[in-house]
Amino acid sequence: MAIVRNKSPKKCQYKQIPANPIRLIFEILLCVSLIIPAVLWATIKLFFKSPRKNISGQVVLVTGAARGLGRELCLRFHTLGAKVACVDVDGEGCAETAKAINRHGGMAKNYKVDVTDRKQIRDMHMTVVKELGPVDIVVNNAGIVLAHMYVNPESDQLIEDLINVNLLGQIWINRELLPSMLERNHGQIVAISSMSSMSGLSGISTYTATKWATNGMMESLHNELRALKSAVVSTTVCPYFIETNPEISKHLELRLPEMPTSFVGEIVMNGILENRRIFSVPNHFMFPVKLVRTLPDNLQWIINRVFYVNIIGFPKDVELMNRYRQ
């Protein structure tokens, strides 16, 4: 009986020949020649204040407006003369924000809306246009900030809620408001992301996933707008932990303390008014975090232990951590 020898599989080859290779070489050389002047120009700009646009009379829609950073931004937009549409699933808190603006002679309306419900978003948009006018700036601030261990069997609903509110909510809001902005060739879409979109923290895997996805969505949207040669602006904000909810603060052990809402609000407003594409709060956090990610994995781990962020989960999370810890 003949013995059939297994032939080793052929080595897969991929000839990576680009289209128009000669042209590609010249384009690469052009890009390289632009690096130094572009970096120099960006460095010079750091020492000069960028011009801030005038938003007086414009309509600004802020989600998550019932408290915290959302309320802070609503009040700051009002002081600059904008008409503010306060949106939140918490109707009472949202109404309080609008009342605070109206008491000081501003123009604000409150709308109780679940940002995961597309019909509610459509109805709200039509009402805002009737009562205040077309939306010029939308700030996607609504979000859930809750921790859970990856394998916690009790966190299924929380995972769905995090994705639906933090990611899909932004997508549905943007898809509703963007066509009007494109038609007018005017507007700004702002996403409140997080520094966790640049560094995956233990204990908040789903929250982190929604923020990484938000950054990717906003970068893709930015490139779509550039391809359309549209004047509509996209802005992504990546703040560190904000001191907004004592219940959340109880679950955090931080080397660097949480930031006051007023401090964050000022930096966010400056970035919006300067039409910045993406920035961190504080401003200087983004570069070192990106730099750390280029280092060897074990060195990243050591640095992360020095600048620790420990998330203390719910009792079930703590139980699982104790069970699986080696």
C-alpha positions as CSV (number, residue, x, y, z in Angstrom):
1,M,0.0,0.0,0.0
2,A,1.5,3.3,-1.1
3,I,2.1,5.9,1.6
4,V,0.7,9.2,0.7
5,R,2.9,12.0,2.1
6,N,1.3,15.2,3.1
7,K,2.7,18.0,1.0
8,S,3.6,21.1,2.9
9,P,1.3,23.9,1.9
10,K,2.6,26.4,-0.6
11,K,3.9,29.5,0.9
12,C,1.4,32.3,0.3
13,Q,2.9,35.1,-1.6
14,Y,1.5,38.6,-1.9
15,K,3.1,41.0,-4.3
16,Q,2.3,44.3,-2.9
17,I,2.7,46.4,-6.1
18,P,0.8,49.7,-5.7
19,A,-1.0,51.4,-8.6
20,N,1.1,54.0,-10.4
21,P,4.3,53.2,-8.5
22,I,6.4,56.0,-10.0
23,R,3.8,58.6,-9.1
24,L,3.6,57.1,-5.6
25,I,7.4,57.6,-5.1
26,F,7.1,61.3,-5.9
27,E,4.0,61.7,-3.7
28,I,5.9,60.1,-0.7
29,L,8.8,62.4,-1.3
30,L,6.4,65.3,-1.3
31,C,4.8,64.2,2.0
32,V,8.3,63.8,3.6
33,S,9.3,67.3,2.5
34,L,6.1,68.7,4.1
35,I,6.7,67.2,7.5
36,I,9.2,69.7,8.9
37,P,7.4,72.9,7.8
38,A,4.1,71.4,9.0
39,V,5.5,70.5,12.5
40,L,7.2,73.9,12.7
41,W,3.9,75.7,11.9
42,A,2.0,73.6,14.4
43,T,4.6,74.4,17.1
44,I,4.4,78.2,16.3
45,K,0.6,78.1,16.6
46,L,0.9,76.8,20.1
47,F,2.2,80.2,21.2
48,F,-0.6,82.2,19.7
49,K,-4.3,82.1,20.5
50,S,-6.5,80.8,17.7
51,P,-9.4,83.1,16.7
52,R,-12.7,82.3,18.4
53,K,-15.8,82.3,16.3
54,N,-18.9,84.4,17.3
55,I,-21.9,82.2,18.1
56,S,-24.3,85.0,19.2
57,G,-27.8,84.2,18.0
58,Q,-26.9,80.7,16.9
59,V,-28.8,77.6,18.0
60,V,-26.8,75.1,20.1
61,L,-28.2,71.7,21.1
62,V,-26.6,69.9,24.0
63,T,-27.5,66.3,25.1
64,G,-27.0,65.2,28.7
65,A,-27.9,68.8,29.7
66,A,-29.6,67.9,33.0
67,R,-26.4,68.1,35.1
68,G,-22.6,68.0,35.1
69,L,-20.7,69.0,32.1
70,G,-23.8,69.2,29.9
71,R,-25.4,71.9,32.2
72,E,-22.0,73.7,32.5
73,L,-21.8,73.9,28.7
74,C,-25.4,75.1,28.3
75,L,-24.8,78.0,30.7
76,R,-21.5,78.9,29.0
77,F,-23.2,78.9,25.5
78,H,-25.9,81.2,26.9
79,T,-23.3,83.7,28.2
80,L,-22.0,84.0,24.6
81,G,-25.5,84.8,23.3
82,A,-26.5,81.5,21.9
83,K,-30.0,80.0,21.9
84,V,-29.8,76.7,23.8
85,A,-31.7,73.5,23.2
86,C,-31.3,71.4,26.4
87,V,-31.8,67.7,25.8
88,D,-31.8,64.9,28.4
89,V,-33.8,61.8,29.4
90,D,-34.0,63.4,32.8
91,G,-36.8,65.9,32.1
92,E,-36.7,67.6,35.5
93,G,-33.0,68.2,35.5
94,C,-33.2,69.4,31.9
95,A,-35.9,71.8,32.7
96,E,-33.9,73.2,35.6
97,T,-31.0,73.9,33.2
98,A,-33.3,75.8,30.8
99,K,-34.9,77.7,33.7
100,A,-31.5,78.8,34.9
101,I,-30.7,80.3,31.5
102,N,-34.1,81.9,31.0
103,R,-33.9,83.5,34.5
104,H,-30.8,85.4,33.4
105,G,-32.4,86.7,30.2
106,G,-31.3,84.0,27.9
107,M,-33.2,81.8,25.4
108,A,-33.4,78.1,26.2
109,K,-35.9,75.3,25.7
110,N,-35.8,71.9,27.4
111,Y,-36.6,68.6,25.7
112,K,-37.0,65.2,27.4
113,V,-35.5,62.8,24.9
114,D,-34.1,59.3,25.0
115,V,-31.2,59.5,22.5
116,T,-31.5,55.8,21.7
117,D,-35.0,56.4,20.3
118,R,-34.8,57.7,16.7
119,K,-38.5,58.7,16.6
120,Q,-38.0,60.9,19.7
121,I,-34.9,62.4,18.1
122,R,-36.8,63.2,14.9
123,D,-39.7,64.8,16.8
124,M,-37.4,66.8,19.0
125,H,-35.5,68.1,16.0
126,M,-38.6,69.4,14.3
127,T,-39.7,71.1,17.5
128,V,-36.3,72.7,18.0
129,V,-36.4,74.1,14.5
130,K,-39.9,75.6,15.0
131,E,-39.1,77.1,18.5
132,L,-35.4,78.1,18.1
133,G,-34.4,77.7,14.5
134,P,-32.0,75.3,12.6
135,V,-29.3,73.8,14.8
136,D,-25.8,75.3,14.3
137,I,-23.8,73.3,16.9
138,V,-24.7,70.0,18.4
139,V,-22.7,68.7,21.5
140,N,-23.1,65.0,22.0
141,N,-22.5,64.8,25.8
142,A,-25.1,62.3,26.9
143,G,-23.5,59.2,28.2
144,I,-23.4,56.4,30.9
145,V,-20.3,56.1,33.0
146,L,-20.4,52.8,34.8
147,A,-17.8,50.0,35.4
148,H,-18.1,46.3,35.2
149,M,-15.7,43.4,35.0
150,Y,-15.6,41.8,31.5
151,V,-16.9,38.4,32.7
152,N,-19.5,39.7,35.1
153,P,-22.7,37.7,34.1
154,E,-24.9,40.3,35.7
155,S,-23.7,43.1,33.4
156,D,-25.5,42.1,30.1
157,Q,-28.1,44.9,30.3
158,L,-25.5,47.5,31.3
159,I,-23.4,46.5,28.3
160,E,-26.3,47.1,26.0
161,D,-27.2,50.4,27.6
162,L,-23.6,51.7,27.4
163,I,-23.4,50.9,23.7
164,N,-26.9,52.2,22.9
165,V,-26.4,55.6,24.8
166,N,-22.7,56.3,24.4
167,L,-22.3,55.3,20.8
168,L,-25.6,54.7,19.0
169,G,-27.1,57.8,20.6
170,Q,-24.4,60.0,19.0
171,I,-24.9,58.3,15.7
172,W,-28.7,58.8,15.6
173,I,-28.3,62.5,16.7
174,N,-25.7,63.2,14.1
175,R,-27.6,61.5,11.3
176,E,-30.7,63.5,12.1
177,L,-29.0,66.9,12.3
178,L,-26.1,66.6,9.8
179,P,-28.2,66.9,6.6
180,S,-29.5,70.3,7.5
181,M,-26.0,71.5,8.2
182,L,-24.7,70.1,4.9
183,E,-27.5,71.9,3.0
184,R,-26.6,75.2,4.7
185,N,-22.8,74.4,4.5
186,H,-22.6,75.5,8.1
187,G,-22.4,73.8,11.5
188,Q,-20.4,71.9,14.0
189,I,-20.7,68.4,15.5
190,V,-19.0,67.9,18.8
191,A,-18.5,64.5,20.5
192,I,-17.6,64.4,24.2
193,S,-15.4,61.3,24.2
194,S,-12.8,60.4,26.9
195,M,-9.2,59.9,27.6
196,S,-10.1,56.2,28.0
197,S,-10.5,56.3,24.2
198,M,-6.6,56.3,24.0
199,S,-5.8,53.9,26.8
200,G,-7.8,50.9,27.7
201,L,-8.4,50.9,31.5
202,S,-9.2,47.7,33.5
203,G,-12.8,47.5,34.7
204,I,-14.5,49.7,32.1
205,S,-14.1,47.6,28.9
206,T,-17.5,48.4,27.4
207,Y,-17.3,52.1,28.2
208,T,-13.8,52.2,26.7
209,A,-15.1,50.4,23.6
210,T,-17.8,53.0,23.1
211,K,-15.2,55.9,23.4
212,W,-12.7,54.3,21.0
213,A,-15.6,53.8,18.6
214,T,-16.7,57.4,19.0
215,N,-13.2,58.6,18.1
216,G,-13.1,56.4,15.0
217,M,-16.6,57.6,14.0
218,M,-15.6,61.2,14.4
219,E,-12.4,60.8,12.4
220,S,-14.3,59.1,9.6
221,L,-16.9,61.8,9.7
222,H,-14.1,64.4,9.5
223,N,-12.7,62.8,6.4
224,E,-16.2,62.5,4.8
225,L,-16.7,66.2,5.4
226,R,-13.3,67.0,3.8
227,A,-14.1,64.9,0.8
228,L,-17.4,66.8,0.4
229,K,-15.4,70.1,0.8
230,S,-18.0,71.0,3.4
231,A,-17.6,73.9,5.9
232,V,-19.2,71.7,8.6
233,V,-16.7,71.1,11.4
234,S,-16.2,68.0,13.6
235,T,-14.7,68.3,17.1
236,T,-13.8,65.4,19.4
237,V,-13.1,66.2,23.1
238,C,-11.2,63.7,25.3
239,P,-11.5,64.7,28.9
240,Y,-9.9,63.0,31.9
241,F,-12.2,62.1,34.9
242,I,-14.6,64.9,35.8
243,E,-15.9,65.6,39.3
244,T,-19.6,65.4,38.5
245,N,-21.1,62.5,40.5
246,P,-20.1,61.6,44.0
247,E,-21.5,58.1,43.5
248,I,-19.0,57.5,40.6
249,S,-16.2,59.2,42.5
250,K,-16.6,56.5,45.3
251,H,-15.6,53.9,42.7
252,L,-12.3,55.6,41.7
253,E,-8.8,55.5,43.0
254,L,-6.8,58.0,41.0
255,R,-3.2,59.2,41.1
256,L,-4.3,62.5,39.5
257,P,-7.5,63.9,41.0
258,E,-10.7,64.4,39.1
259,M,-11.2,67.8,37.4
260,P,-13.8,70.4,38.4
261,T,-16.6,70.8,36.0
262,S,-16.0,74.5,35.5
263,F,-12.3,73.9,34.6
264,V,-13.4,71.3,32.0
265,G,-16.2,73.5,30.7
266,E,-13.8,76.4,30.0
267,I,-11.3,74.2,28.0
268,V,-14.1,72.5,26.1
269,M,-15.7,75.8,25.1
270,N,-12.4,77.2,23.9
271,G,-11.8,74.1,21.7
272,I,-15.3,74.4,20.2
273,L,-15.0,78.1,19.5
274,E,-11.6,77.5,17.9
275,N,-13.0,74.7,15.7
276,R,-10.3,72.3,17.0
277,R,-10.6,68.8,15.5
278,I,-9.5,66.7,18.5
279,F,-8.1,67.7,21.9
280,S,-7.8,66.4,25.4
281,V,-8.7,68.0,28.7
282,P,-6.3,69.0,30.1
283,N,-4.8,70.0,26.8
284,H,-1.4,68.5,27.6
285,F,-2.6,65.0,28.3
286,M,-3.0,63.7,24.7
287,F,0.7,63.7,23.6
288,P,2.2,61.8,26.5
289,V,-0.6,59.2,26.4
290,K,0.0,58.6,22.7
291,L,3.7,58.5,23.3
292,V,3.4,55.9,26.0
293,R,1.5,53.6,23.6
294,T,4.6,53.4,21.4
295,L,6.7,52.0,24.2
296,P,7.2,48.2,25.0
297,D,4.2,46.6,26.6
298,N,5.9,45.9,29.9
299,L,7.1,49.5,30.2
300,Q,3.6,50.7,29.5
301,W,2.3,48.5,32.3
302,I,4.9,50.1,34.7
303,I,4.0,53.6,33.7
304,N,0.3,52.8,34.1
305,R,0.9,51.6,37.6
306,V,2.7,54.8,38.5
307,F,-0.2,57.0,37.1
308,Y,-2.7,54.5,38.4
309,V,-6.5,54.6,37.7
310,N,-8.2,51.9,39.8
311,I,-11.8,51.2,39.1
312,I,-13.7,49.7,42.1
313,G,-16.6,47.7,40.6
314,F,-19.9,46.5,42.1
315,P,-19.8,43.7,44.7
316,K,-20.1,41.0,42.0
317,D,-17.1,42.5,40.2
318,V,-15.1,42.5,43.4
319,E,-16.1,38.9,44.0
320,L,-15.0,37.8,40.5
321,M,-11.7,39.7,40.8
322,N,-10.9,37.9,44.0
323,R,-11.9,34.5,42.4
324,Y,-9.8,34.9,39.3
325,R,-6.8,36.8,40.6
326,Q,-3.6,34.7,40.4
